[in-house]
Amino acid sequence: MTFTLTRHAPGTHSTLGDLTLEGSYFHLYTLEPGTDRVDFPRIPTGTYEVIMRESAKQGCRVPGLVNVPGRTDIEMHIGNYPHDTLGCQLVGYTLGADYVGVSRPAFGALVALIEGAEAHAERVFLTITEPEAP
């Protein structure tokens, strides 16, 4: 199973994106750090394995990205605003300026898909891409 996160142009406070699942109608919005977050920058583009794991920060099981260069504990989790992330990806069903909304149900849908894949011994990946140049 492969998800694709297509980033929009990065903003000062956040980078918004579209999260889709190959071969389906699944779609969520994402929020990551913007260009002002030098302490917790966005993760590099590329493909990462995603596994469900316990998160001490979130207090629940979350999708975690494996082998992110120079980073640890990169997660996909609930949140709405740039201050809710330390380099992780927030998910939501709605999108605004420096904002993703309806995050809790969006997170639940994402987790259900990943846990379903894992239950069938299917590996899960996330490919992160930058916007295409005009």
Secondary structure as the mmCIF struct_conf table of DSSP 4:
data_model
#
loop_
_struct_conf.conf_type_id
_struct_conf.id
_struct_conf.beg_label_comp_id
_struct_conf.beg_label_asym_id
_struct_conf.beg_label_seq_id
_struct_conf.end_label_comp_id
_struct_conf.end_label_asym_id
_struct_conf.end_label_seq_id
STRN STRN1 THR A 2 ARG A 7
BEND BEND1 THR A 12 HIS A 13
STRN STRN2 SER A 14 LEU A 21
TURN_TY1_P TURN_TY1_P1 GLU A 22 GLY A 23
BEND BEND2 SER A 24 SER A 24
STRN STRN3 HIS A 27 PRO A 33
TURN_TY1_P TURN_TY1_P2 THR A 35 ASP A 36
BEND BEND3 VAL A 38 PHE A 40
HELX_LH_PP_P HELX_LH_PP_P1 PRO A 41 PRO A 44
BEND BEND4 THR A 45 THR A 45
STRN STRN4 GLY A 46 SER A 55
TURN_TY1_P TURN_TY1_P3 ALA A 56 GLY A 59
STRN STRN5 CYS A 60 LEU A 65
BEND BEND5 VAL A 66 VAL A 66
TURN_TY1_P TURN_TY1_P4 PRO A 69 GLY A 70
STRN STRN6 GLU A 75 GLU A 75
STRN STRN7 MET A 76 HIS A 77
BEND BEND6 TYR A 81 TYR A 81
HELX_RH_3T_P HELX_RH_3T_P1 PRO A 82 ASP A 84
BEND BEND7 LEU A 86 GLY A 87
STRN STRN8 GLN A 89 GLY A 92
BEND BEND8 TYR A 93 TYR A 93
STRN STRN9 THR A 94 GLY A 96
TURN_TY1_P TURN_TY1_P5 ALA A 97 ASP A 98
STRN STRN10 TYR A 99 GLY A 101
BEND BEND9 VAL A 102 VAL A 102
HELX_RH_AL_P HELX_RH_AL_P1 SER A 103 ALA A 119
TURN_TY1_P TURN_TY1_P6 HIS A 120 ALA A 121
STRN STRN11 VAL A 124 THR A 129
HELX_LH_PP_P HELX_LH_PP_P2 GLU A 130 ALA A 133
#
